[in-house]
Amino acid sequence: MTRILDVYLLEHFVGQLTQNDSGELGFSYRAEWLQNSQAVPLSHSLPLQAEPFLNPDCHGFFGGILPEEAKRERIAKNLGISKKNDFAMLAEIGGECAGAVTFLPEGHSLATDAPNYRALSEEGLAEVLRDLPKRPMLAGEKGIRLSLAGAQDKITVHRSKDGFSIPMDGAPSTHILKPAIERFEDTVLNEAVCMKLAKAIGLPVADVEILDIEDMQVLSVERYDRLIGGDVIQRLHQEDFCQALGIVSEMKYQNEGGVSLKQAFGLLRSVSAVPVIDLQHLLDAVIFNYLVGNNDAHGKNFSLLYSAGQIRLAPFYDLLCTVYYPELATKMAMKIGGKYKPDEVYARHFEKLAEETGLSKPMVLKQVAVTADRILGSLEAIETEMPASSKLIDFIRERVGRLKARII
């Protein structure tokens, strides 16, 4: 028997996701949506068409909404479903997702009542955060259907002047809370430093804040895919570059078949409403990640944001100096000029990157120097704001100075 989920984009019933007895997915847009003059596709990889999309076409976008790796496995165990069953997992937790997509059982209407939230005391929030390794996304609790991609412990919450609450019955969230990664030192501080540093040099980034919740440091990330106006929260649709290119999360690294920088720039050039600005920001982010040592900048850490009828490069997120931790991978998620290892990258490799992405070689090399100088000029202010970051700041300062001297 074919199983069916109704798929909503914002408040619009746009199509149905199906699973047959063999476990294969399918997706079809509703005729009414295709006839709507305001119709937009769910994904760049799922263009508007009357013909149904078959199993291979579906996993990149729909599977890309779900948690990954150990978090996905734990959720599957908690829910009593297969970890490889995208459909079953979306049926269970696909209520409040990244972007503006919601999954409901066939025939169920999207809630039109006032959004429902479960208030949390500080003690209650601390308990939720401590339990995340055992209960990712609180999956299985009645009325809670939350999903975010990624392998790190995190939870979506509604944050207001009254405190924190858990979205219930598909209500929209406003923030993502990320506790420290237990086996690595100061990951909350590290990510906060990198995010604030990126913002200081002019990159569009999600706003972050370090919170002390009982004995835990937690990073609060304001969702860029939500607009807040008084008591009204509006979802904005978004998808990451892997989803947009139909690449499954399990292959997010370039050496596994994931997104390359050539593909990333090509995608942005083809869809952005303002490519001149967005291509520059993407280049600046690539250079920033290289200089500060964020080797984990893969295709799921870059996104497209759909807003006001336009597609733009989304603000950057998940910025971390991964090379600060010697046990993490020494190669980059995406090659620069044919090289995975940062210490093997020289000026000629940035020139090759320029060739591959249709950019000017002198401009790219100049931007490496400009970005390095901006980073070095911003570190002192970041250190003053967060004195506990001195060790990390010194590490980044030495690295950026050394790489700039080698490239320029």
Phi, psi and omega per residue, in radians:
M1 nan 2.330 -3.141
T2 -1.295 2.282 3.074
R3 -1.701 2.540 -3.001
I4 -2.348 2.365 2.943
L5 -2.075 2.339 3.016
D6 -1.410 2.358 -3.070
V7 -1.939 2.161 3.119
Y8 -1.937 2.461 2.978
L9 -2.052 2.023 -2.909
L10 0.960 -2.186 -3.126
E11 -1.707 0.113 -3.044
H12 -1.673 2.300 3.034
F13 -1.426 1.814 -2.942
V14 -1.810 -0.350 -3.099
G15 3.105 -3.007 -3.123
Q16 -2.337 2.370 3.018
L17 -1.717 2.288 -3.077
T18 -2.157 2.777 3.019
Q19 -2.437 2.178 -3.132
N20 -1.546 -3.103 -3.075
D21 -1.166 -0.290 3.089
S22 -1.566 0.005 3.134
G23 1.491 0.120 -3.107
E24 -1.459 2.428 3.122
L25 -1.515 2.715 2.978
G26 -2.581 2.692 3.080
F27 -2.479 2.399 3.090
S28 -2.362 2.355 2.994
Y29 -1.303 2.521 3.046
R30 -1.217 2.523 3.108
A31 -1.029 -0.647 -3.132
E32 -1.108 -0.614 3.124
W33 -1.268 -0.699 3.131
L34 -1.126 -0.494 -3.138
Q35 -1.515 -0.143 -3.127
N36 -1.334 2.224 -3.107
S37 -1.138 -0.321 3.142
Q38 -1.708 0.130 -3.049
A39 -1.105 2.394 3.028
V40 -2.291 2.687 3.131
P41 -1.310 2.743 3.026
L42 -1.140 -0.569 -3.019
S43 -2.688 2.663 3.007
H44 -1.035 -0.501 3.141
S45 -1.472 -0.092 3.138
L46 -2.240 1.183 -3.075
P47 -1.104 2.733 3.131
L48 -1.078 2.140 3.116
Q49 -2.840 2.689 -3.140
A50 -1.339 -0.533 -3.109
E51 -1.217 2.469 3.128
P52 -1.241 2.639 3.032
F53 -1.581 2.391 -3.086
L54 -1.670 3.088 -3.007
N55 -0.814 -0.885 -3.089
P56 -1.102 -0.457 -3.108
D57 -1.370 -0.329 -2.929
C58 -1.611 -0.556 -2.943
H59 -1.179 -0.583 -3.116
G60 -1.025 -0.889 -3.113
F61 -1.359 -0.943 -3.008
F62 -1.223 -0.750 3.075
G63 -1.154 -0.499 -3.128
G64 -1.226 -0.158 3.087
I65 -1.388 -0.366 -2.931
L66 -1.621 2.755 3.020
P67 -1.043 2.867 -3.028
E68 -2.150 2.903 2.962
E69 0.912 -2.268 -3.034
A70 -1.098 -0.561 -3.141
K71 -1.146 -0.741 3.115
R72 -1.113 -0.740 -3.137
E73 -1.113 -0.728 3.131
R74 -1.154 -0.740 3.104
I75 -1.049 -0.772 -3.142
A76 -1.041 -0.748 3.124
K77 -1.132 -0.729 -3.131
N78 -1.137 -0.556 -3.092
L79 -1.638 -0.197 -3.127
G80 1.271 0.669 3.118
I81 -2.260 2.968 3.113
S82 -1.311 2.418 -3.139
K83 -1.175 -0.328 -3.123
K84 -1.641 0.020 -3.054
N85 -1.626 1.566 -3.137
D86 -1.008 -0.738 -3.071
F87 -1.076 -0.880 -3.105
A88 -1.074 -0.648 -3.116
M89 -1.247 -0.693 3.089
L90 -1.144 -0.608 3.091
A91 -1.102 -0.590 -3.092
E92 -1.481 -0.733 -2.985
I93 -2.144 0.109 -3.054
G94 -1.509 0.854 3.109
G95 -1.678 -1.083 3.102
E96 -1.893 1.788 -3.026
C97 -2.051 3.070 2.972
A98 -1.120 2.505 -3.118
G99 1.357 -2.549 -3.014
A100 -2.199 0.472 -3.116
V101 -1.767 2.442 3.125
T102 -2.384 2.453 -3.126
F103 -1.986 2.268 -3.133
L104 -2.281 2.665 3.035
P105 -1.008 2.588 -3.109
E106 -0.912 2.275 3.081
G107 1.525 -0.164 3.103
H108 -1.462 2.358 -3.126
S109 -1.536 2.634 3.058
L110 -1.134 2.378 -3.105
A111 -1.086 2.346 3.101
T112 -1.951 -0.061 3.108
D113 -1.245 2.989 3.053
A114 -1.038 2.433 -3.111
P115 -1.020 2.562 -3.018
N116 -1.917 2.288 -3.127
Y117 -2.339 2.584 3.064
R118 -1.852 1.925 -3.068
A119 -1.133 2.551 3.135
L120 -2.136 2.297 2.927
S121 -1.297 2.959 3.080
E122 -1.063 -0.674 3.107
E123 -1.118 -0.730 3.133
G124 -1.161 -0.696 3.100
L125 -1.136 -0.742 3.113
A126 -1.052 -0.684 3.132
E127 -1.136 -0.731 3.096
V128 -1.051 -0.786 -3.103
L129 -1.153 -0.708 3.138
R130 -1.176 -0.501 -3.089
D131 -1.488 -0.126 -3.053
L132 -0.973 -0.691 3.107
P133 -1.038 -0.540 -3.140
K134 -1.614 -0.498 -3.100
R135 -2.330 1.244 3.134
P136 -1.014 2.376 3.116
M137 1.004 0.255 -3.092
L138 0.977 0.468 -3.090
A139 -1.004 2.308 3.137
G140 1.825 -0.321 3.089
E141 -1.316 2.392 -3.078
K142 -1.000 2.246 3.073
G143 1.475 -0.083 -3.105
I144 -1.855 2.075 3.138
R145 -2.360 1.458 -3.059
L146 -2.040 2.454 3.100
S147 -2.555 2.381 3.007
L148 -2.491 2.458 3.068
A149 -1.219 2.853 3.084
G150 2.006 2.899 -3.080
A151 -1.878 -0.082 -3.070
Q152 -1.577 2.625 3.022
D153 -1.109 2.285 3.092
K154 -2.911 2.873 -3.128
I155 -2.556 2.454 3.051
T156 -1.557 2.409 -3.103
V157 -2.424 2.870 2.942
H158 -1.763 2.179 -3.126
R159 -2.066 2.261 3.122
S160 -2.498 -3.084 3.118
K161 -1.103 -0.339 -3.139
D162 -1.533 -0.091 3.127
G163 2.092 -2.652 -3.052
F164 -1.926 2.605 3.065
S165 -2.604 2.779 3.130
I166 -1.677 2.245 3.078
P167 -1.135 2.343 3.138
M168 -2.046 2.574 3.020
D169 0.960 0.673 3.062
G170 1.427 0.199 3.103
A171 -1.115 2.615 -3.108
P172 -1.321 2.535 3.061
S173 -1.712 2.991 3.130
T174 -2.126 -0.433 -3.038
H175 -2.428 2.787 3.001
I176 -2.032 2.277 3.093
L177 -1.859 2.269 -3.077
K178 -2.189 1.868 3.058
P179 -1.223 2.977 3.107
A180 -1.123 2.604 3.007
I181 -1.446 2.064 -2.886
E182 -0.976 -0.711 -2.991
R183 -1.511 0.029 -3.138
F184 -2.181 2.528 -3.052
E185 -1.329 2.238 2.931
D186 0.938 0.782 -3.136
T187 -1.195 -0.545 3.096
V188 -1.132 -0.821 3.106
L189 -1.109 -0.737 -3.136
N190 -1.023 -0.885 -3.122
E191 -1.148 -0.687 3.114
A192 -1.077 -0.757 3.121
V193 -1.064 -0.842 -3.085
C194 -1.151 -0.675 3.122
M195 -1.184 -0.765 3.138
K196 -1.199 -0.613 3.102
L197 -1.141 -0.762 3.100
A198 -1.062 -0.736 3.112
K199 -1.132 -0.670 -3.115
A200 -1.113 -0.513 -3.124
I201 -1.632 0.085 3.012
G202 1.814 0.112 3.100
L203 -1.414 2.482 3.031
P204 -1.308 2.104 -3.118
V205 -2.384 2.751 3.007
A206 -1.138 2.529 3.122
D207 -1.354 2.389 -3.109
V208 -2.259 2.772 3.109
E209 -2.659 2.435 3.054
I210 -1.548 2.233 3.120
L211 -1.983 2.532 2.993
D212 -1.829 1.932 -3.135
I213 -2.029 1.845 -2.961
E214 0.935 -2.103 -3.079
D215 -1.708 0.273 -3.073
M216 -1.979 2.471 2.902
Q217 -1.621 2.310 -3.079
V218 -2.333 2.429 3.070
L219 -1.611 2.150 3.047
S220 -1.711 2.125 -3.117
V221 -2.005 2.085 3.104
E222 -1.287 2.286 -3.084
R223 -1.254 2.182 3.092
Y224 -1.409 -0.219 3.130
D225 -1.678 0.422 3.040
R226 -2.358 2.354 3.021
L227 -1.894 2.246 -3.081
I228 -1.977 2.111 3.078
G229 -2.274 1.711 -3.048
G230 1.147 -2.135 -3.139
D231 -1.631 0.032 -3.082
V232 -1.751 2.237 3.090
I233 -2.006 2.115 -3.127
Q234 -1.873 2.256 3.061
R235 -1.329 2.513 2.961
L236 -2.035 2.385 -3.115
H237 -1.349 2.583 3.093
Q238 -2.690 2.788 2.994
E239 -2.642 2.592 3.119
D240 -1.432 2.973 -3.037
F241 -1.133 -0.575 3.083
C242 -1.115 -0.800 3.107
Q243 -1.058 -0.785 -3.102
A244 -1.091 -0.494 -3.129
L245 -1.778 0.116 3.076
G246 1.237 0.506 -3.105
I247 -1.779 2.253 -3.100
V248 -1.234 2.657 -3.080
S249 -1.035 -0.572 -3.116
E250 -1.140 -0.223 3.141
M251 -2.097 0.650 -3.023
K252 -1.282 -0.364 3.125
Y253 -1.517 2.482 -3.040
Q254 -1.003 -0.693 -3.098
N255 -1.213 -0.155 3.069
E256 -1.811 0.068 -3.089
G257 1.865 0.158 -3.122
G258 -1.392 -2.976 -3.029
V259 -1.186 2.340 2.998
S260 -1.716 2.889 3.095
L261 -1.138 -0.592 3.073
K262 -1.051 -0.782 3.106
Q263 -1.153 -0.689 -3.105
A264 -1.094 -0.830 3.130
F265 -1.181 -0.644 3.113
G266 -1.115 -0.744 3.097
L267 -1.054 -0.841 -3.092
L268 -1.137 -0.687 3.133
R269 -1.113 -0.562 -3.067
S270 -1.474 -0.427 -3.029
V271 -2.014 -0.398 -3.026
S272 -1.161 2.421 3.070
A273 -1.268 -0.408 3.131
V274 -2.351 1.268 -3.014
P275 -1.091 -0.553 -3.113
V276 -1.029 -0.797 -3.127
I277 -1.271 -0.802 -3.048
D278 -1.205 -0.641 3.088
L279 -1.135 -0.659 3.096
Q280 -1.135 -0.748 3.121
H281 -1.134 -0.677 3.117
L282 -1.142 -0.749 3.085
L283 -1.051 -0.796 3.135
D284 -1.055 -0.656 3.130
A285 -1.192 -0.702 3.107
V286 -1.069 -0.783 3.133
I287 -1.165 -0.740 3.113
F288 -1.020 -0.858 -3.129
N289 -1.053 -0.711 3.112
Y290 -1.099 -0.802 -3.046
L291 -1.224 -0.763 -3.084
V292 -1.452 -0.227 3.084
G293 1.575 0.720 3.030
N294 -1.662 1.527 -3.085
N295 -1.352 -0.135 -3.054
D296 -1.736 0.425 -3.126
A297 -1.449 1.393 -3.115
H298 -1.689 -3.085 -3.017
G299 -1.141 -0.345 3.101
K300 -1.509 -0.038 3.088
N301 -1.784 0.250 2.976
F302 -2.287 2.414 -3.047
S303 -2.404 2.811 2.984
L304 -1.804 2.449 3.123
L305 -2.026 2.241 -3.125
Y306 -1.793 1.956 -3.072
S307 -2.611 2.391 3.087
A308 0.916 0.685 3.092
G309 1.315 0.167 -3.127
Q310 -2.148 2.710 3.025
I311 -1.923 2.200 3.136
R312 -2.324 2.817 2.982
L313 -1.151 2.249 -3.128
A314 -1.286 2.746 2.996
P315 -0.976 2.675 -3.072
F316 -1.445 2.714 -3.061
Y317 -2.667 2.999 3.105
D318 0.937 0.748 3.090
L319 -1.583 2.186 -3.058
L320 -2.596 2.432 3.036
C321 -1.392 1.523 -3.060
T322 -1.262 -0.472 -3.111
V323 -1.234 -0.158 3.055
Y324 -1.140 -0.359 -3.117
Y325 -1.917 1.834 -3.022
P326 -1.028 -0.435 -3.090
E327 -1.376 -0.182 3.123
L328 -1.487 2.897 -3.047
A329 -0.982 2.422 3.129
T330 -1.611 -0.104 3.125
K331 -1.812 2.676 -3.119
M332 -1.393 2.690 3.138
A333 -1.175 -0.516 3.112
M334 -2.271 2.433 -3.112
K335 -1.245 2.532 2.950
I336 -1.934 1.948 3.117
G337 1.030 0.605 3.098
G338 1.569 0.004 -3.096
K339 -2.013 2.334 3.063
Y340 -1.577 -0.530 -3.043
K341 -1.608 2.179 -3.098
P342 -0.963 -0.646 -3.090
D343 -1.264 -0.102 3.080
E344 -1.791 0.065 -3.102
V345 -1.634 2.218 3.094
Y346 -2.221 -3.089 -3.100
A347 -0.962 -0.709 -3.090
R348 -1.111 -0.446 3.130
H349 -1.356 -0.583 3.001
F350 -1.206 -0.574 3.056
E351 -1.151 -0.681 3.075
K352 -1.145 -0.690 3.059
L353 -1.014 -0.740 3.112
A354 -1.045 -0.768 3.102
E355 -1.040 -0.809 -3.073
E356 -1.155 -0.520 -3.024
T357 -1.865 0.072 3.094
G358 1.282 0.506 3.135
L359 -1.883 2.885 3.130
S360 -1.353 2.272 -3.138
K361 -1.062 -0.867 3.122
P362 -1.045 -0.664 -3.137
M363 -1.125 -0.742 -3.120
V364 -1.125 -0.802 3.132
L365 -1.114 -0.699 3.097
K366 -1.080 -0.672 -3.089
Q367 -1.217 -0.513 3.042
V368 -1.061 -0.813 -3.138
A369 -1.147 -0.753 -3.126
V370 -1.096 -0.784 -3.122
T371 -1.146 -0.729 3.099
A372 -1.042 -0.786 -3.141
D373 -1.128 -0.680 3.121
R374 -1.141 -0.719 3.113
I375 -1.099 -0.867 -3.114
L376 -1.074 -0.600 3.140
G377 -1.338 -0.252 -3.086
S378 -1.788 -0.237 -3.007
L379 -1.123 -0.661 -3.093
E380 -1.096 -0.721 3.138
A381 -1.142 -0.673 3.109
I382 -1.122 -0.734 -3.136
E383 -1.140 -0.657 3.104
T384 -1.129 -0.709 3.130
E385 -1.191 -0.640 -3.090
M386 -2.274 1.413 -3.065
P387 -0.994 -0.485 -3.133
A388 -1.181 -0.181 -3.084
S389 -1.567 0.110 -3.001
S390 -0.950 -0.759 -3.123
K391 -1.099 -0.794 3.109
L392 -1.153 -0.727 3.135
I393 -1.052 -0.782 3.113
D394 -1.066 -0.678 3.123
F395 -1.103 -0.815 -3.130
I396 -1.162 -0.716 -3.133
R397 -1.039 -0.812 3.140
E398 -1.112 -0.754 -3.101
R399 -1.125 -0.835 -3.102
V400 -1.101 -0.752 3.115
G401 -1.082 -0.713 -3.123
R402 -1.188 -0.769 -3.126
L403 -1.216 -0.639 3.104
K404 -1.082 -0.770 -3.127
A405 -1.096 -0.546 -3.121
R406 -1.404 -0.602 -3.076
I407 -1.447 -0.697 -3.015
I408 -1.639 nan nan
